[in-house]
Amino acid sequence: MCLKLLYITFFTSILGCFAQNDSLKNPYFKSYDDKITASIYYLDTSNSFEIASSNQDPKIFLNLIPNRREQIGFSLSYKIIDITIGFAPKFLGGNKGDSHSKNFNFNTRFYYKKWMQSFTFINQKGFYVSEDNLTAQLPRMRTTKIGGSTAYVFNDKFSFKTLVSQNEWQTKSSGSFIPTFSFYYTNLDLNTPDTSPGDMYVFTLAPSYFYNFVISDRVLIGAGLALGAGINITDGDTSALYQADFNLKLAYNKDRFFGFATLNTVSFLQDDKVDPRLNDNIATVKLSIGYRFDPPKKVKEVYDKVNEKIGL
């Protein structure tokens, strides 16, 4: 059994000064920023593509799916420090292909008042093509995606952090209208003799609505839906683009122990007039359990001294 170390991420965001403590005074929120949060997780995430052609009879739909998708890992966070170690062991059902296949994902968010900024980096190598019941390996295919979204939360009573992290908890049901602007750059290279790399740029604006339904003091369901449109630029050719996002979270929370399951999808669909079309989908399923505890006195002292010197 061979475990492949996919990523070790350690970052201290230089934009940590944007972090807000308003939740400490808001009866709709409960903040855990003063705790160390440790968790283990299972993650199934990938950036897959669909090639569709309407000039063929019957129509052709080819799915390009990464060989490596499933990960297990460990996270440790305190205030603006976050350490994550993840593995993509081959024995997991979604990890196919040879040992040279790779899947590296990095995601982070930061906040300034009502603004939320996300950042995504995805690097994948090793795909397979799926059409009906037929599959074919593309072991050298590689894709790189970089981008993110900027969102504005209208309702002060809604906790977006509850949906994306466990450092805050919604205590009373609330929702908010959240318009989002997204930008992504993707480089796709089949790495075959008769092809060349392609560059894709996506710009979209998507109105969305999110709601955290508090079932009890310890259980909530969070959901969100976004529908938008924009433009896609592929190797200099511009076409219309449609965006559909869906978010769902089921969470259990105590001051010390927590667990949650999330489903997130972001789909970019090219206009039907474009032939062939290359649709883009980012899908993530995550299961996690964790524990919060007070930071050791020495750790808190060191953090406070560093924080005082650098002004975060």
N, C-alpha and C positions, 0 to 999 in steps of 0.2 A: 504494500500500500504506500503510494508515494504522494506526499502532500506538497503542493506547489504554493510557495509564499507569493501571494499576489501583490499585497501592498502593505507598507508600514507608513502611516501618515501621522506626522506630528506638526501642529501649526499653532501659532499664537497670532491671532488676527490683529493687524495693525489698525484695523477699524474698530477695535474693541471699545474705543471711547464712545461709540455710538450706542452701546448696550444701555438699555433703559432699566430703571428700578421702579417704574411707575406701578408695576404689578403689586409691589409691596403695599401700596395704598389703595388698590382697586379691589372692592369686595367681590368682583367677578373673577379674579385671578388668585392663584396662590403660587408664589415663587420659591424655587429650590436652588437659587444661584449660590447660596452659601454652603451647599452640600457637595461632597464628591459623589459622582454618579458612576457606578460600575455596572456593565451589562454584557451579556453574551447574546449573539444574534445568529439567525439564519437569513440569508439574503439571496433572492433570485432576481437578478437585474441584467438587462441587456438593451442594446440599441440595435434593433432589427430593421430590415428594409423589405419593401415589397415592390417588385417590378411588374407593372401591369401594362398590357398592350391591347388596344381595342381594334387594331388593324388586322389582327389574326382572327381566324374563324376555326374553332372556337377561340374566345379570348384567352390570353395567356396570363397567368398569375404565378410569379416566381417569388418565393420567400427566401431571403438571405438571413440566416439565423446564426449567431455566434456559437462556437463549440463550447466555450466556457461561460456559464451564467450563474451557477449556484456557488455561494460562499458561506462559510461559517467564520465567526470572529469574535473579538472582544473589544469593548470600548471603555475608556476611562476619561471622564471630563470633570473639570473644576473651573467655574467661572468661564473665562475665554480660552482655556487650555483644553484641547481635545486630542486624545491619542487613540488610534484605531489600528488594530492588527487583524487582517483578514486572510483566509486561505480558500483556495478553490480545489478541494480534493477531488480526484478523478472518480472516486467511488460514488459521488452524488449523481443522481440520475440525469440531471441536466447538463453534465459536463462530458462532452464527447470529444472525439478527435485525438490527435497525438499530444505528447507532452509539450510541444512547442506552442500550443494554443495559449492565448493570454487574454485576460480581461481585467483592466484597471479602471476603477471608478472613483472619482473624488467629487464630493458635493459639500457645500457649506452655505450658510446663510448668515446675514447680519442685519441689524435693525437700526433705524434712526427715526425716533418718534413713531409716526404712522407708516413710514416707508419700510419696505422689506426688499432686500437684494439677495438673489441666489446666484451661485456660481457652480457650473458643472464642467467636469473634464472626464471624457471617456476615451480610452484607448483599447482597441480590440484587435486580436489577430487570430485567424483560424475560423472559418465559417463553413456552413454546409447549405446547399441549395435544396429546397423542398418544393416539390410540385406533385400534388395529390399524394400517392403512396411512394413516389420515387425520390431518392435523395442522392446528392453527389457532393463530395468534399471539395472545398476550396481552402486548403491548408495555409496558403500564403496570403490570402485576402486580409487586408488590414483597413480599419477605419479609425479616424480620430475626430472627436467632436469637442468643441469648446464653446461656451456661451453661458447664458443665464437669463434671468427675468427680473424685472423691476415692478413691484406691486405697491399699491396704496390701500391701506385698510381704513375704511370710513368709520366704522363703529368702534369707539373706545372700549366697549364692553366685550368685544370679541378677542379671544386669545388665539392668534395664528400659531404661536409657539407650541400650544398644546398639540396641534396637529403634526408638527415636524420635529419635536424634541420632547424630552421628559423633564426639562428644567422649569416647566410651568404647567399649571393645571387649571382648567376652567371649572369654576365652582357653581356657576349659574348658567343655564342655557342661554346662548346668544349666537347671532350670526352677523355677517357683514357682506356688503357688496365690495368686491375687490377687483378693480381693473388692473390688467397685467400687460406689460410690454415685454416681448421675448426676442432675443437675438441668438442665433446659433450659426457657427461655421462648422462644416463637416468636410473632411477629406476622405474620399473612398477610393481604394486602390485594389483591383482584383488580382494584381500581380501575375497576370498571364501574358504570354508573348504578344497577343493581338489587341491588348487594351492599354490605356493610359490612365493615370489618376484623374479623378474628377473633383472639383471644388463646388460646394453648395453653400449658399448663404440664405438664411431664413429670417424674415422680419415679420412679426405678427402683433396684433393688438387684440386681446381677448377679455371681454367683460366676464366676470365670474362671481359666484356666490358661494360662501362657505358657512357652515353652521355646526356648532358643537352642541349636541343634545345630551344634557347631563341626566342620566337615568337615576343615579344615586350619588352619594358622596364619593363613592369609589369607582363607579363605572360610567363611561360616556361613549357615545358614538359621534365621530366627526366626519363630515362629508363635504365635498365641494365639486362644482361642475363649472367648466369654462368652455365657451364656444366663441371662436374668433376667426379672423381672416388677416391676410397679409400678402407678401410677395415672396417668391422663391427665385433665386438666381443660381442657375447651374451652368457653369462654364460660359458665362456671359449671356445666356438665354434667360429672359424674365417671364414668369408666369404667375397666375393667381394661386394662392395657397389658403387652405382652411385648417384650423386648429381645433382639436377637441381634447380636453383634459378631464380626468376624473380622479378624485381622491376619496379614500375611505379609510377610517381608522376605528378600531375597537380597542378600548384601553381600560385597564384596571389599575387603580392607583391607591397606595397608602403612602404615608410620609416616608417610610423606609423602602418598602417593596413595591415594584410595579411590573406590569407586563402589557404588551400590546401586539396587535397585528395590523399591518397597513398594506394597502394596495394603491399604487399611483401609476397612472398612464398619461403620457403626453404623445399625441398623434398629430403629424403634419401630413395633410393629404393634398396632392397637387390637383389642379383643375382637370376635369375629364377631357378637355380639348388637347392636353399635352400627351403626346404619344412618342415613345413609351413614357409612362409615368413612374416616378420613383418616390413612393410614400415612405415616411420615416416614423418610427415608433420607439419610444423609450418606455419600458415597463419595469416596475419594481414591486416585488412582494417581500415584506420583511416581518419576521417574527422575533421578538426580543423579550427577555426577562432581565431585571436588574435590581440593584440595591443602592440606596443612598446612605451615606454616613458622614459624620462630622469630620472635617479635615484634621489631621494631626496638628498639634500646636506649632511644631516646627515648620510644617508646610505652609500654614497660614501666615506665620511670621515672615518667611522668605517671600511669599507671594505679595504680601502687603508692602514689603520693602522695595521689591522690584516695581510694583505698581506705582508706588510713590515717586520713584526716580524717573520712570519713563512716562508717567502721566496718563496711564490707561485707567 
